[in-house]
C-alpha cells in the first residue's frame, strides 16, 4: 500500500489551519510594512496610534488562527475562551510587563501631564521631553543624554513639570552668625536682580548650630534658559557677597596654611573677561528636545491659522474670498513643508490636524448660495 494516501489523509484536516496561518502571517507582515515600517522616521510619539492598531490586528489574527483549528465546534469555542482568558490574565497581571506600559502610555495620552519640550523631573531624572511613545517616554538630560523612562514608571512616581509660563529659580547657602541677616538679604536680592529674575525674595531656611541657611529665589519667565539662569544666579551670589565684604565659608572650613589673624577668605576682585558669544548651554544640552518642541509649536500655530482662516472664509464676501483662499493655501503649503522636513508623509494626519479643513473642501457661504 502506498504511503501517499495515508499522508494525504493525515495532512488534509490541517490544510485550513496552514492556509489561515500563512494568510494571517502575510497580512500582518504587510500591515507592519504599511502601518509602521513605512513611517519609521516619525518617532515613537507619532507611531503611538499605529502601534496600538498593529497590536489589535495581531489579536485578531490569533483569533482567526484559532477558528481554523481542525477540532469540533465545542473544542474550538473552548480554545477561543482560553485565548480570551489568557489575554485577560495578561492585562490583569501585567504590573511589570509590556502591556502595563501600553496601558500607562494610553493613560498619559489621556491625562496629558506634560507635552513635548517641557522640563520634567521624575525621581532622579531631570530633562526635557523629546518623544512620548507607546512603551516609554524619552527625555534629554542636562548631560545631553537621551533617557527612556518606562510609562509605568511615570504613572507610579510624581512628575514635576516646569510651567511654560515661568518657574522659580533658587539657590541656597550657609553663612555665619557674625553677618547680620539684613545685610545678607540685601546682597542676595541684588544678586537675583542682576541675574534677570523677577520678583526676587529671600528666605531664612534654618538656624543651625554654626550657621544660618539662606535661600534666594526669583521668577524666570523664559524657562528654556533654566540651566543658564541657575548658573548665573550662583555666580552673581558669589560676586554680590564678596563685593559686600562677606565671607562664604562652611562651618567645617579649615585652612592648613599660616595666615595673619586678620586674613579673610574673600578672593581679590578680578575683571571679568568675555571670551566670546559662544553657545547657550540649553542650545547644546537640549538640542533634540528643542527641535521637537519647535516643530510641535510651529505645527500647532499653522493649524490654528488654518482653522481661523477657514472660519473667516465661510463668512467672506466676494472681495475677501480670493484673498482668504490664497492665504489658506499658503498656510497649508507651509504645514506640508514642515511635515515633510520632519519626515512625515503628506497624507499622515496627526492628533492636532485630523479635522483641519482644506481650501478645496470648505466652501464659503457665498459659494453655497444660488446665484
Buried (B, 14 or more C-beta within 10 A) or exposed (E): EEEEEEEEEEEEEEEEBEEBBEBBEEBBEEBBEEBBEEBEEBBBBBBBBBBBEBEEBBEEBBBBBBBBBEBEEEEBEEBBEEBEEEBEEEEEEBEEEEBBBBBBBBBBBEEEEBBBBBBBBBEEBBBBBBBBBBBBBBBBBBEEEEBBBBBBBBBEEEBEBBEBEBBEBBBEBBBBEEBEBEBBBBBBBBBBBBBBBEEBBBBEEEEEEEBBBBBBBBBBEEBBBBBBBBBBBBBBBEBBBBBBEBBBBEEEEEEEEEEEEEEEEBEEEEEEEEEEEEEEBBEEBBBBBBEBBEBBEBBBEBBEBBBEBBEBBBEBEEEBBEEBBEBBBBBBEBBEEBBEEBEBEEEBEBEEBEEBBEBEEBEBEBEEEEE
